[in-house]
């Protein structure tokens, strides 16, 4: 597992990380990547809410609203966090979560 530090651009309100694919947006790529395991906030790693919501949907317990709320929670974690926890040890790059 690796940690990808955030590169913040306050003028454009954009957060990127150095992925195997190059510099990618955390909000549009990492949020929906299979390799994203969570967001580093302080000394802990908050798990990726989208994965938990998607697992609930697959088990029949979740809803589309839950997935939307998970995406909003991910954005909040990114705002407060400092890095992405990524399990892409093979350096394959972005892989769609769904």
Residue pairs with C-beta under 8 A, 6 or more apart in sequence:
1 37
1 85
1 86
1 87
1 89
2 85
2 86
2 87
2 88
2 89
3 40
3 83
3 84
3 85
3 86
4 17
4 18
4 19
4 30
4 83
4 84
4 86
5 17
5 18
5 82
5 83
6 15
6 16
6 17
6 26
6 78
6 81
6 82
6 83
6 84
7 15
7 16
7 17
7 18
7 23
8 14
8 15
9 15
9 16
14 25
14 27
15 25
15 26
15 27
15 78
16 23
16 24
16 25
16 26
17 23
17 24
17 26
17 30
17 83
17 84
19 29
19 30
19 86
19 88
19 93
19 94
20 88
20 91
20 92
20 93
20 94
21 29
21 93
21 94
24 30
24 94
26 78
26 84
27 75
27 78
29 94
30 36
30 84
30 86
31 48
31 50
31 71
31 74
31 75
32 50
32 96
32 97
32 98
33 86
33 94
33 95
33 96
33 97
34 95
34 96
34 97
35 86
35 87
35 88
35 92
35 94
35 95
36 48
36 51
36 84
36 85
36 86
36 97
37 45
37 47
37 48
37 51
37 85
37 86
37 87
38 45
38 46
38 47
38 48
38 77
38 84
38 85
39 45
39 46
39 48
39 74
39 77
39 78
39 81
39 83
39 84
39 85
40 46
40 81
40 82
40 83
40 84
40 85
41 77
41 80
41 81
41 82
42 82
45 85
46 77
46 81
48 74
49 69
49 70
49 71
49 73
49 74
49 77
50 67
50 70
50 71
50 74
50 97
51 97
52 70
53 62
53 66
53 67
53 69
53 70
54 62
54 67
54 97
54 98
55 62
56 62
56 66
57 63
57 64
57 66
57 67
88 95
